[in-house]
Amino acid sequence: MSKAAILFRVYPKDGLLNAAVEDIKRNMKPSDIKLEEVGFGIKIIKVLFTYDTAVSGSSEIEERLRGLDNVEEVEVEQDTLL
């Protein structure tokens, strides 16, 4: 049984940054969530999850993020064992 951490870059739908953050907090229970400006006033959401590899996988978490209404795109930035 191993623990892992995965950091996602989440791109919200246009004008729905705060709604996307609230969706993620309410539906996903992340370990940490931060906003990052990528340029020209555009912000993305960086979301960190820790999980037990015996119970869940990073692809399951990614699919759940993609399924949220206010999320446009999701990218894995970093994935590591703890």
N, C-alpha and C positions, 0 to 999 in steps of 0.2 A: 504494500500500500504506500503510494508516493503522493506527495503534495506537489502541485505545480502552480505557476502564476502565468497569466497571459495578459498582455496589454494590447488593447484595441484602439485604433483611430476611428472614430465614428463621425461621419459627415451627416449633419442634420439636413432635412429638407429646407428649402429657402424660407427664411423668416421664422423658422420653428426651433431655434436653438434651445430656448428655455423649456419648451414643451418636450423636446427630445430628452433633455437632462432629467426632467420629472418622470418621463416614461421609463427611462433606464433605472432610476432610483426606485421607483415603485414596483416595477416588474422583475428586475434582475438582481437586486441586492449586491451591488459591486463592493469590492474592498476599498476602492478609491475612485474618485472621479474629478477631473480637472478640465479647464478650458484652455486652449492654446490658440493664439492668433497665428495664422499662417500667411497673412499678408493682405493688404488692401482692405482691412476690416473684416476679413473672413475668419471665422473661428470654427475650430473643430473640438470634439469632445474626446478626451483620453480617458479610457475606462480600464481599470485594473480588476481582475478577478483572480481569486485563489480557489483551487478546487482539488478534490481527491481524485486522482487518476483512475482509481478502481471503481468509482461511482459515476464519473462524468468525464467528458472529453471536451477539448477546446472547440471542436467542430459543432458540438451541440450548443455551446454558449454562443458561438458566432451566428448560428442559424436563428437562435432566439432573438439576438440583437437585430438581425436583418428583418425579422418579422414585426418589429415595432413600427407603429404607424408613422412616426415623425422622423424615422431614420432613412436616409437616402442610400448611404454606402458604408461598408465596414471593412477595415483592413487590419490584419494582425501586424502589430509593430514588434512585439517581442514575446517569446514563449520560452519558459525555463522551468526546470525542476527546482524545488526548494529543498 
